[in-house]
Amino acid sequence: MPALIAARGRRWVAVLLAFVVVGSASSAWAASTLTPELVQLGRKIFADESLSASGKMSCATCHDPKFGHAQNNELAVQSGGASLDVPGFRSVPSLRYLNFNTPFFFASDGTPTGGFNRDGRANTLVEQAERPFLAAHEMANGDATSLVDKLSRASYADAFRSMFGADVFARVDTAFLAARYALSVYESTASEFRPFSSKYDLFLKGKLKLSAQELRGYVLFNNPNKGRCAACHLSTRQANGDPPVFTDYTYDNLGVPRNAAIPANADPLYFDMGLCGPERTDLANRRDLCGQFKVPTLRNVATRKVIFHNGYFKSLREALEFYVQRDTSPQKWYPLDAAGAVLKFNDVPPLLARNVNTSEGPYNRHPGEAPALSDIEIDDVMAFLATLTDGYDPVTNTADPARDVPAQ
């Protein structure tokens, strides 16, 4: 048996080394290394609170499977650390449908595209998983040694050894990489992360019809002179025939209002500039990219507790109103200075306010003009967006992402 475990461990170490060299795996390669045991190991790591300094935080704590693998509360940021009192800096993005994502790159026209996290600084799910384990405001292990010690005492430690070698926990870097690899396989292959189980998916398959209001919303969503949402949130099937993920993986600067509920924002000199920092550092000199954040999927957006990178909005309707009224009624969204002037785009340094998207509709309008969508049309778009919620039941005409989560 020890010889068998050692042989299996050598095979998986070879797989991990190949991953490190290649950077990310093709679907064919991933399939060739996928086993149910590896997926199950990733599932256990994802839900294991004992891997945190507090003993009370897991990946699932912030990325709750029952809420579409997004946050389950209305806090702008979550708090971690040994006492769960160290606040983060951004709201929690959903982890669903990330298997369609790509490493970060600049398109031929210079458009930043792909990458994981809201600023795209991680090129793979393996790379992305490093920070939550170590960051002071998340699981707060501090270093890989601390995490691996916890892994060696986990209930699934023997399964970990059988896959990656009897001595894997003595090789800290390998064990840390193995844990992140198992997580990445789980997140990119388990059906609950990509169920395509919404009402809209059934509509695409020709199995049901959308209501009149939902269809009106669909038209407004796609109309370049109205919502223009599909310019970034693609609504048609992908090139390979897969259903749409409702993102083009690019980045945009929407000028979302500053959120005083984020403790870091108490410092008037602190600004979260997305692509150009402070968390991402390799593009710090690209001042033209400052303020851009990744375009998220709109699947399950109707279930989100907070919206946008800073969690400023607590409802989908409010976010949609901001989307179409930001420039026609700026006083509704931004504070006023002592002279009564609107402090527009107040969450970017004044000299970088020029980076905010004001050229594309519906952002190219002016104060006093009619917004691109009326209140009734916003209702219609909301009805359509609700069809993107996973876990749709045709019998009750209700949807709940929790329905896609396997029973434990």
HELIX and SHEET records of a PDB file:
HELIX    1   1 PRO A    2  VAL A   22  1                                  21    
HELIX    2   2 SER A   27  THR A   33  1                                   7    
HELIX    3   3 PRO A   36  ALA A   47  1                                  12    
HELIX    4   4 GLU A   49  LEU A   51  5                                   3    
HELIX    5   5 CYS A   59  CYS A   62  1                                   4    
HELIX    6   6 PRO A   65  PHE A   67  5                                   3    
HELIX    7   7 LEU A   98  PHE A  100  5                                   3    
HELIX    8   8 LEU A  125  GLN A  128  1                                   4    
HELIX    9   9 GLU A  130  LEU A  134  1                                   5    
HELIX   10  10 ALA A  144  SER A  152  1                                   9    
HELIX   11  11 ALA A  157  PHE A  164  1                                   8    
HELIX   12  12 VAL A  168  ALA A  170  5                                   3    
HELIX   13  13 VAL A  172  THR A  189  1                                  18    
HELIX   14  14 SER A  191  PHE A  193  5                                   3    
HELIX   15  15 LYS A  199  LEU A  204  1                                   6    
HELIX   16  16 ALA A  212  ASN A  222  1                                  11    
HELIX   17  17 CYS A  229  ALA A  231  5                                   3    
HELIX   18  18 PRO A  263  ALA A  266  5                                   4    
HELIX   19  19 ARG A  287  LEU A  289  5                                   3    
HELIX   20  20 VAL A  301  THR A  303  5                                   3    
HELIX   21  21 LEU A  316  GLN A  325  1                                  10    
HELIX   22  22 PRO A  330  LYS A  332  5                                   3    
HELIX   23  23 PRO A  350  ASN A  355  5                                   6    
HELIX   24  24 ASP A  375  ALA A  386  1                                  12    
HELIX   25  25 PRO A  401  ASP A  404  5                                   4    
SHEET    1   A 2 SER A  79  GLY A  80  0                                        
SHEET    2   A 2 VAL A  86  PRO A  87 -1                                        
SHEET    1   B 2 PHE A 105  PHE A 106  0                                        
SHEET    2   B 2 PRO A 112  THR A 113 -1                                        
SHEET    1   C 2 TYR A 251  ASP A 252  0                                        
SHEET    2   C 2 PHE A 293  LYS A 294 -1                                        
SHEET    1   D 2 TYR A 392  ASP A 393  0                                        
SHEET    2   D 2 THR A 398  ALA A 399 -1                                        
END                                                                             
